[in-house]
Amino acid sequence: MLGAVASVCIGTALIAAGIAVADPPQGAIVGWGSQVSVVDLSSGFLAVGTGGSHSLGLKADGSIVAWGYNQDGQCNVPSPNFDFVAVAVGGSHSLGLRSDGSIAAWGWNEYGISTVPTPNTDFIAISAGSLHSLGLKADGSIVAWGYNFYGPTDIPAPNADFIGIAAGPVHSLGLKSNGSVVAWGWGCRYTAQCTTPAPNSGFVAVAAGYRHSLGLRGNGSIAAWGCAVDNYGQCDVPPPNTGFIAVAAGTYHSLGLRADGSIVAWGWNAYGLSNVPTPNADFIGIAAGRYHSLGLKTDGSIVEWPAQTRVSAPNTGFVGVAAGPYHGLGLKADGSIIAWGRNDFGQAAVPASNTPFAAITTGESHSLALRGDGSIVGWGQNYYGQINVPAPNTDFVAVAAGEGGSVGLKADGSIVGWGCASHYENKCLGANEIPAPNSDFTAVAGGSFHFLGLKNDGSIVAWGCGYFDNYGQCTVPAPNTDFVAIAGGAFHSLGLKADGAIVTWGCGDSYYNYGQCNVPMPNSGFVALAAGEGHSLGLKADGSIVAWGNNYSGQRNVPAPNAGFIAIATGGNSGLAIRQTGACCDLLSGTCADDVGASVCSGVHHAWTDGAACADVACEAVTGACCDSIAGTCTEDVTSRPCSGIHRVWTKGAACDEVVCEAVIGACCSHDPFNACTDGVTQAECACSTCDWVKEASCLELDCPLTPIPALGEWGLVMLTLLLLTGAKLAFRRSNSAPT
């Protein structure tokens, strides 16, 4: 099933709807489910590996960091995550070699590709192909496991004297101690990637691509062979072919690392796949995957190209987020867009002049963004014309994307559509077939095969379900009123009511029903929603996220702490959210921490600044002496917040021996109802509308009764009043009963 498309963000949703929002809340992106998109690649790495759509990085402490596509758990590094010495990345599985010579394998396990044969010992090297894996033993033999169609796991005899291995998608390579290369597997039957060029000697390293092979010779030159089919130039090593110390082979492109720390890339160059980022220097490691490449720097940082497969640093200042099945977008407070994930159609390559944008949305393989001037920019796949915004491209206030179509909401309340709302067997149901009357709309949302429009009367209009209408995602349940927000999934829809409850519909086919229409109780307090392929998300007013439906990829497992969220999005089987962050200043120590949520930066000794970095705020220890005027006691090193109230006096930067702290009392004269006077009370205790307090005075010095009476309190006054009323009543009776 194709991935669902939905995005919700509070700040940008208001902007897109034409509602002025001053300084919308901002924060850091949090991700979970089938895409691991939030990792720090800035330092501490020793080795890298990349494959189909995910990557691994080996840290100096022996731990592994994984990011990218995680549909089958290929990014879920097993515990204990330490003591690793090497990594290898396959199509949808991963390998890690431990220092004790054992191999850990995780991810997709069809055909046993993640089941290491016993005895799992004495391994010194690993390599992962699309559907098979290789392990090199200390005795020079190779162990292979996984899918064996046409023999990619059948190591040619003699299985001995190997010192290196490489697993490609459909073939394998082994490097012998004598410098020769041995090749085997399915690809060897039809193409030339197994035909090692003469002389087959002097090799020191090998790499395997889809239909080509690379061998590094001891003299620093690279031999490339294969490319008889799907030739994109990946076998054409650029001159001068000298000075190389490492090689890596992607699906249709190749990489070579020179001794001077520069990388040479050649072959398929879609979206800049072979364009190494500048500065092209100080590299010590390389890895090539299907759609992207990695370079390891001498400082331990990892560089990705052509597109980032994770949220690039700094992960701060985001006000909006959008998720597709395989890529994501983040909108910064300055109006720029950060993109990451799969880029096979350019969907993660934001066009130049990346500002100022006001809203973002993602389809399966295309992206859309609304500029502040009311125009829409589209990029990525365009098979159905889903990025061809119709003229005039003006006056838009909101935008939404489906799998193969797009819609934009105009300022006059009409909707413009382009591409296909749904498609089947080369048939296209146009996204522009909006039901009449096409007016009075206030919001739009896209699902995989349908679109939704919210009217200003609170009703919802749905269209585009023609080829997939049996799921019911276009049948809005009654009463179709009081809706304030909408979201479309693959085959289900969500509507948010004004009272904070979520209404769901669709899920009519049991095959695609994962419980994504069953909102957990209590169904109240929601302020935003998002719909994925087989799961749904709801954002509560308290900043927590509720998830329900399919959990195959952990798409319901919202990362802790589940608090402080301000926006949500989901695409396919993943979840994205923005957690509000800022700078947190500790007023006691004068230290500041970046990227901290408001709920964490709490307490009387902390000051939190929304969206700010520590470099932007003045954080210093602000303490002083706190004098309690009731008790006459003083406390040092106290911030102004706990030293508050009329009983306390705070002196910044002072010590107790530098201030005069004593109990301040006086006389309290109450003029109503009894003109009572009380000695020895504080000003706080003399708090009433008809009371006068005179500091350090006595009742004898005031114009009150000469004999002070004790303070009666509220109940005392009530009892005294009752006594007086009772006495007055008795006197009245006596006067009426006296003889005349």
Secondary structure, DSSP 4 states (H G I P E B T S, - for coil): -PPPEEEEEHHHHHHHTT---SS---EEEEEEESEE-----SS-EEEEEE-SSEEEEEETTS-EEEEEE-TTSTT-PPSS---EEEEEE-SSEEEEEETTS-EEEEE--GGGTT-PPSS---EEEEEE-SSEEEEEETTS-EEEEE--TTSTT-PPSP---EEEEEE-SSEEEEEETTS-EEEEEGGGGTSSTT-PPSS---EEEEEE-SSEEEEEETTS-EEEEE-SSS-SSTT-PPSP---EEEEEE-SSEEEEEETTS-EEEEE--GGGTT-PPSS---EEEEEE-SS-EEEEETTS-EEEESS-SSPPSP---EEEEEE-SSEEEEEETTS-EEEEE--TTSTT-PPSS---EEEEEE-SSEEEEEETTS-EEEEE--TTSTT-PPSP---EEEEEE-SEEEEEEETTS-EEEEEEEEEETTEEEETT-PPSP---EEEEEE-SS-EEEEETTS-EEEE--TTSGGG-TT-PPSP---EEEEEE-SSEEEEEETTS-EEEEE--SGGG-SSTT-PPSS---EEEEEE-SSEEEEEETTS-EEEEE--TTSTT-PPSS---EEEEEEETTEEEEEEE-EEEEETTT--EEEEE-TTTS-STTEEEEET--GGGS------EEEEETTTTEEEEEE-TTTS-STTEEEEET--GGGS------EEEEE-SSS-EEEEEE-TGGG-STTEEEEET--GGGSSS-SS-----HHHHHHHHHHHHHHHHHHHHHHHHHS--
